[in-house]
Every structure is written in structure tokens, then in C-alpha cells.
Amino acid sequence: MSHAPLPELQAVQRIIELGAGRLESRVVCQVDLPGGASYPVHVITLGNPSLEVPAVGYFGGVHGLERIGSGVVIAYLQSLVMRLQWDSALHRQLESVRLVFMPLVNPGGMALGTRANPHGVDLMRNAPVQAQESVPFLVGGQRISAGLPWYRGPRNGAMEIENQAVCDVVNTELLNRDFSLSVDCHSGFGSSDRIWFPFAYKREPIAHLAEMHALKNIFVQSNSHHRYIIEPQSAQYLTHGDLWDHLYLKSCEQAQGVFLPLTLEMGSWLWVKKNPRQLFSRHGIFNPLIEHRQQRVLRQHQLLLDFLSRAACGHQLWLPGSDARVQQHGQALQHWY
């Protein structure tokens, strides 16, 4: 069985060619499909490789149906590579930060047109994290069958190869620094764009709640007309096996620095409301199908991705000190919990 080339994968490979000499890239794993087809998972890095500088990770395409998530990450990466040809300010910024991109984590699922990977496993339900309270039926993760959505994988099994690749990249590029951020771009929840942070497996706040609240404050202060809802994922629902819960807990175990993982959840219901015919397309439920609407979505989230790189560069200016941290923590509890 042959599979057509993935436009997103072709776009990533073109960017690697265009950025030759200005970026580093490597293939972290190969994903095999039934019939013999195989797709690489690329990681691309820009900026200062020193562990003394902060880092930001940009991830997309974890769910194969949510192509717009990959599109947002690829658009930002391409913008950076093009700007490197003339933007001296960007060159100076990259001396103070490491940018890490995995734009297409689940190429097998994207080629097959499925949310899950080729094994039928939902990569965002596959980490070894068990929810502390009841979760929504199926949606919160299930082990009934790979033929049903939100399958977690076999009990006590190793994480899927795509998740192992993400974990390896996060461990080597992000968690060994004093400060790092990440954003994982998804679509499909509600009619509003949301920025989620851990936890998804329990309702208690994360250890770095004060730092997350400080990050939210500088974003709101700098972007007064933004339309994001910023909240813990547990404010909406709990799940088993959340990959970013797993990696955040790992960072806390290492106690080496501050790691703040975010998930951009683009509200696809608004696209369906404006174009109800999309309901009859599996891809239309998760992606804007009309060209001008897709271009608008790709544009509107570039500000957020660029903000994160700048926030990482200046983290020492806005991270709360010991006294301010108590105040920020209290404000965050009042605001979110």
C-alpha cells in the first residue's frame, strides 16, 4: 500500500535545505506504516547550543488529524529561517536562546488520516501517568481497544517510538537548563483558543504555579488584545497518560531548573460554525479547510510563538523572586483554583 507524500513533511525538508548552515537538523526516529512506507521525525535547532542559555521547544502534529498544529509550527520556523538572511536583531537574540522544533511528531498518523499513530495509540494518552480521579469515558484515555479513539496502548508497555523521541529531545535540549519553555500545538477543543498548562491528571496546582502566573501576566500586559483563555487543563477535564504531565514531573524530579510546558489548543468549533459543511469531513472537524481562513490561523498564532522565544531570553527579568513568588502563587490560586 503506497502513501502520498506528506505536504507538511516536504515543507520541513525544504526549510532544512533553505536553512543549511544556519540551523541543525537530525532524524530522531523513523515511523513505519503497514505496506513498507516509512516517515522520518525531524528535530531542528536554532540558536546557541550552550546549556547556559534558556531554550524553547515547539511541537506539532502529535495528532495526525490536527494538521493545522504542524502548520503553525512550520510557518514560524520558516519565518525564522527567512529572517536569518537579513534580521540582525534575530541573530543577536539567537545568541541568548536555543530554539528546538519538532513540527511533525506523528507523520504516520497524518499519512493515515488518524488521530492516533499507526499502532492506533493516542500519543497524548500514552505516557505512564494515571489520573487521580475519574476521567471522561473514552476521552480521558482507554485500554479497551486500539479500534476506539483515545487508546492509551497496552498496560505496562513502553511508550510509543514517537513519544520516546519527544522525551529524548526534551531531556537533552530543555530539561538540563536553568529555564525552558515548550508549546505543543493542537486543535479541536471548543470555539475559543486556549493555552493549557499541567496538570491533566489531577486538579492540584503545579509546583511552578507562580512562574506560570508571571508568564501569563507578561503575555497579557504585552498583548492586551489577545483572545486566548489561559488555564490548567484540569479546569476542563482530566486525562490519563498526558505526555506533558509526564515530562513536567520528570523536570521536577531532576530539580535542575524551571520547565513550563504549554499546550496551544486551537478552537476548531469556530471554523465548523463558519463552514458547517466541514462536519462531513474528518479533517474538517480539526482544521480550517477554506484557504483564507487557514492563512489567518497560521498568522494569528505567530505572535504567541515569537513571544515565547522573547520571554525565554528575558526570563531573569520577569521570573518572581522569593518574596514576589509567594504573592504570585496566591494570585494564581485565586485566579485559577
C-alpha positions as CSV (number, residue, x, y, z in Angstrom):
1,M,0.0,0.0,0.0
2,S,1.6,3.3,-1.1
3,H,1.0,6.6,0.6
4,A,1.1,10.1,-0.9
5,P,3.9,12.4,0.2
6,L,3.0,14.5,3.2
7,P,3.0,18.2,2.3
8,E,4.0,19.1,5.9
9,L,7.0,16.7,5.8
10,Q,8.0,18.2,2.4
11,A,7.7,21.7,3.9
12,V,10.0,20.7,6.8
13,Q,12.6,19.2,4.4
14,R,12.5,22.4,2.2
15,I,13.2,24.5,5.3
16,I,16.1,22.3,6.3
17,E,17.5,22.9,2.8
18,L,16.9,26.6,2.9
19,G,18.5,26.9,6.3
20,A,21.6,24.9,5.6
21,G,24.5,26.4,7.5
22,R,22.1,28.4,9.8
23,L,20.3,25.5,11.6
24,E,21.0,22.0,12.7
25,S,18.7,19.0,12.0
26,R,18.6,15.3,12.6
27,V,16.1,12.5,12.3
28,V,15.2,11.2,15.8
29,C,13.2,8.2,14.7
30,Q,11.6,6.5,11.7
31,V,7.9,5.7,11.8
32,D,6.9,2.6,9.7
33,L,3.5,2.1,8.2
34,P,1.8,-1.1,7.0
35,G,2.9,-1.8,3.5
36,G,6.5,-0.7,3.9
37,A,6.2,3.1,3.8
38,S,8.4,4.9,6.4
39,Y,8.5,8.5,7.5
40,P,11.2,10.4,9.4
41,V,10.6,12.5,12.5
42,H,12.9,15.6,12.4
43,V,14.2,17.8,15.1
44,I,15.5,21.2,14.0
45,T,17.5,23.5,16.3
46,L,18.5,27.2,16.0
47,G,20.5,29.4,18.3
48,N,23.1,29.0,21.0
49,P,23.7,25.3,21.9
50,S,25.2,26.2,25.3
51,L,23.4,24.8,28.3
52,E,23.9,28.2,30.0
53,V,21.1,29.8,27.9
54,P,17.4,29.2,28.1
55,A,15.5,27.1,25.5
56,V,12.1,26.9,23.9
57,G,10.6,23.8,22.3
58,Y,8.0,24.0,19.6
59,F,6.0,20.8,18.8
60,G,3.2,20.0,16.4
61,G,1.5,17.1,14.6
62,V,1.1,14.9,17.7
63,H,-2.4,14.0,16.5
64,G,-2.4,13.1,12.8
65,L,-5.8,14.7,12.1
66,E,-4.7,18.1,13.5
67,R,-2.6,19.2,10.6
68,I,-3.0,22.9,11.5
69,G,-0.9,22.3,14.6
70,S,2.0,21.3,12.3
71,G,1.2,24.2,10.0
72,V,1.5,26.8,12.8
73,V,4.9,25.4,13.9
74,I,6.2,25.1,10.3
75,A,5.1,28.7,9.5
76,Y,7.0,30.1,12.5
77,L,10.1,28.0,11.7
78,Q,10.1,29.2,8.1
79,S,9.7,32.8,9.1
80,L,12.8,32.5,11.4
81,V,14.9,30.9,8.6
82,M,13.9,33.5,6.1
83,R,14.6,36.3,8.6
84,L,18.1,34.9,9.3
85,Q,19.1,36.2,5.9
86,W,18.7,39.8,6.9
87,D,17.5,40.3,10.5
88,S,20.5,41.3,12.6
89,A,18.2,41.6,15.7
90,L,17.2,38.0,15.4
91,H,20.9,37.0,15.1
92,R,21.6,38.8,18.4
93,Q,18.5,37.2,20.0
94,L,19.6,33.7,19.0
95,E,22.9,34.2,20.8
96,S,20.9,34.1,24.1
97,V,18.4,31.3,23.4
98,R,18.1,27.8,22.0
99,L,15.0,27.1,19.8
100,V,14.0,23.5,19.2
101,F,11.4,22.3,16.7
102,M,9.6,19.1,16.2
103,P,6.9,20.2,13.7
104,L,5.7,16.7,12.8
105,V,5.7,14.3,15.7
106,N,3.2,11.8,14.3
107,P,3.8,11.6,10.5
108,G,2.4,8.1,10.4
109,G,-1.0,9.2,11.8
110,M,-1.0,12.1,9.4
111,A,-0.4,9.9,6.4
112,L,-3.2,7.5,7.6
113,G,-5.6,10.3,8.4
114,T,-5.9,9.3,12.0
115,R,-5.6,11.0,15.4
116,A,-3.6,8.1,16.7
117,N,-0.2,6.8,15.4
118,P,0.0,3.7,13.1
119,H,-0.4,1.4,16.1
120,G,-3.7,3.0,17.0
121,V,-2.2,4.7,20.1
122,D,-3.2,8.3,21.0
123,L,0.2,9.8,21.8
124,M,-1.3,12.2,24.3
125,R,-2.7,9.3,26.3
126,N,0.4,7.1,26.2
127,A,2.6,8.4,28.9
128,P,2.9,6.5,32.2
129,V,0.7,8.9,34.2
130,Q,-2.5,7.7,35.9
131,A,-5.3,10.2,36.7
132,Q,-6.0,10.5,40.4
133,E,-9.8,11.0,39.8
134,S,-12.3,9.6,37.3
135,V,-11.9,10.8,33.7
136,P,-14.5,11.2,30.9
137,F,-15.3,7.9,29.3
138,L,-13.0,7.2,26.4
139,V,-11.9,10.8,26.0
140,G,-9.8,10.6,29.2
141,G,-7.9,7.6,27.8
142,Q,-8.9,3.9,27.5
143,R,-7.3,0.5,27.1
144,I,-10.3,-1.3,25.7
145,S,-9.2,-1.4,22.1
146,A,-6.9,0.3,19.6
147,G,-10.0,0.4,17.4
148,L,-11.5,3.0,19.6
149,P,-10.2,6.6,19.9
150,W,-8.0,7.7,22.8
151,Y,-6.4,4.3,23.2
152,R,-3.5,4.5,25.7
153,G,-1.5,1.5,24.5
154,P,-1.1,-1.8,26.3
155,R,-0.8,-1.8,30.1
156,N,2.9,-1.7,31.2
157,G,4.1,-1.4,27.6
158,A,6.8,1.0,26.6
159,M,5.8,4.4,25.3
160,E,5.4,4.6,21.5
161,I,8.5,5.4,19.5
162,E,7.3,8.9,18.7
163,N,6.8,9.8,22.4
164,Q,10.2,8.3,23.2
165,A,11.7,10.7,20.6
166,V,9.9,13.7,22.1
167,C,11.1,12.7,25.6
168,D,14.7,12.3,24.4
169,V,14.6,15.7,22.8
170,V,13.0,17.4,25.8
171,N,15.5,15.7,28.1
172,T,18.6,16.6,26.1
173,E,17.5,20.1,24.9
174,L,15.2,21.5,27.6
175,L,15.4,19.9,31.0
176,N,19.1,20.3,31.5
177,R,18.9,24.1,31.6
178,D,18.0,26.7,34.3
179,F,14.9,27.7,32.3
180,S,12.9,26.3,29.5
181,L,9.5,26.6,27.9
182,S,7.6,24.4,25.4
183,V,4.4,24.8,23.4
184,D,2.6,21.8,21.7
185,C,0.2,23.0,19.0
186,H,-3.2,21.2,18.8
187,S,-6.7,21.9,17.6
188,G,-10.2,20.6,18.3
189,F,-11.5,21.8,21.7
190,G,-14.3,24.3,21.8
191,S,-14.7,27.6,19.9
192,S,-12.0,29.6,21.8
193,D,-8.2,29.3,21.5
194,R,-6.8,28.1,24.8
195,I,-3.4,27.8,26.3
196,W,-3.3,24.9,28.7
197,F,-0.6,24.0,31.3
198,P,-0.3,21.0,33.6
199,F,-1.8,19.2,35.2
200,A,-4.2,17.0,33.2
201,Y,-4.1,14.0,35.6
202,K,-5.1,15.9,38.8
203,R,-6.7,19.1,39.9
204,E,-3.9,20.3,42.2
205,P,-1.6,23.1,41.0
206,I,1.9,22.6,39.7
207,A,4.9,23.4,41.7
208,H,5.8,26.3,39.5
209,L,2.4,27.9,39.6
210,A,3.9,31.3,40.5
211,E,6.2,31.2,37.5
212,M,3.3,30.2,35.2
213,H,1.2,33.1,36.5
214,A,4.1,35.5,36.0
215,L,4.4,34.3,32.4
216,K,0.7,34.8,31.9
217,N,0.9,38.3,33.3
218,I,3.7,39.5,31.0
219,F,1.9,38.0,28.0
220,V,-1.4,39.8,28.8
221,Q,0.5,43.0,29.6
222,S,2.3,42.8,26.2
223,N,-0.7,41.7,24.2
224,S,-3.8,43.4,25.5
225,H,-6.0,42.4,22.6
226,H,-5.2,38.7,22.7
227,R,-8.1,36.2,22.7
228,Y,-6.6,33.2,24.5
229,I,-8.0,31.6,27.5
230,I,-5.0,30.6,29.7
231,E,-5.8,27.9,32.3
232,P,-4.7,24.5,33.7
233,Q,-6.1,21.7,31.5
234,S,-7.7,20.2,34.7
235,A,-10.1,23.2,34.5
236,Q,-11.8,21.4,31.6
237,Y,-11.3,17.7,32.1
238,L,-8.8,15.1,33.4
239,T,-7.0,12.5,31.4
240,H,-4.6,9.6,31.8
241,G,-1.3,9.5,30.1
242,D,-0.7,13.1,29.3
243,L,2.8,13.4,27.8
244,W,3.5,16.9,29.2
245,D,2.4,15.9,32.7
246,H,5.0,13.2,32.4
247,L,7.8,15.5,31.3
248,Y,6.9,18.2,33.8
249,L,7.0,15.6,36.6
250,K,10.4,14.4,35.3
251,S,11.7,18.0,35.4
252,C,10.6,18.3,39.0
253,E,12.3,15.1,39.9
254,Q,15.6,16.4,38.4
255,A,15.1,19.7,40.2
256,Q,17.6,21.3,37.9
257,G,15.6,24.3,36.6
258,V,12.2,25.7,35.7
259,F,10.4,24.0,32.9
260,L,7.0,25.4,31.8
261,P,5.2,23.3,29.2
262,L,2.2,24.8,27.4
263,T,-0.4,23.4,25.0
264,L,-2.0,25.6,22.4
265,E,-5.5,24.2,21.8
266,M,-7.0,26.0,18.8
267,G,-10.7,26.1,19.0
268,S,-11.9,24.3,15.8
269,W,-15.6,24.6,16.6
270,L,-15.5,28.2,15.3
271,W,-14.2,27.0,11.9
272,V,-17.1,24.5,11.8
273,K,-19.6,27.2,12.8
274,K,-18.5,29.4,9.9
275,N,-18.4,26.5,7.4
276,P,-20.8,23.8,8.6
277,R,-20.0,21.5,5.6
278,Q,-16.7,20.8,7.4
279,L,-18.7,18.5,9.7
280,F,-18.9,16.0,6.9
281,S,-15.1,15.8,6.6
282,R,-12.9,14.0,9.2
283,H,-10.2,16.6,8.6
284,G,-12.7,19.5,8.7
285,I,-13.6,18.9,12.3
286,F,-10.0,19.8,13.3
287,N,-8.7,22.1,10.6
288,P,-9.8,25.2,8.7
289,L,-10.5,24.0,5.2
290,I,-11.1,27.3,3.4
291,E,-7.8,28.8,2.2
292,H,-8.2,32.4,3.6
293,R,-9.2,31.0,7.0
294,Q,-6.3,28.7,7.1
295,Q,-3.9,31.6,6.3
296,R,-5.5,33.7,9.1
297,V,-5.0,30.9,11.6
298,L,-1.4,30.5,10.6
299,R,-0.8,34.2,11.0
300,Q,-2.6,34.8,14.3
301,H,-0.5,32.4,16.4
302,Q,2.9,33.5,15.2
303,L,2.8,36.3,17.9
304,L,2.4,33.7,20.6
305,L,5.3,31.6,19.4
306,D,7.6,34.6,19.0
307,F,6.6,35.9,22.4
308,L,7.8,32.6,24.0
309,S,11.2,32.9,22.5
310,R,11.5,36.5,23.8
311,A,10.1,35.5,27.2
312,A,12.8,32.8,27.5
313,C,15.5,35.3,26.6
314,G,14.4,37.7,29.3
315,H,13.3,35.2,31.9
316,Q,15.5,36.7,34.6
317,L,13.6,40.0,34.3
318,W,10.2,38.5,35.0
319,L,10.6,35.3,37.0
320,P,9.4,36.1,40.5
321,G,12.0,36.2,43.3
322,S,11.4,34.6,46.7
323,D,9.2,37.4,48.1
324,A,7.2,38.0,44.9
325,R,6.8,34.3,44.4
326,V,4.5,34.0,47.4
327,Q,2.3,36.8,46.1
328,Q,2.2,35.4,42.6
329,H,1.3,32.0,43.9
330,G,-1.6,33.4,45.9
331,Q,-2.9,35.4,43.0
332,A,-2.7,32.3,40.8
333,L,-4.6,30.2,43.2
334,Q,-7.3,32.8,43.4
335,H,-7.4,33.2,39.6
336,W,-7.3,29.5,38.5
337,Y,-8.3,27.4,41.5
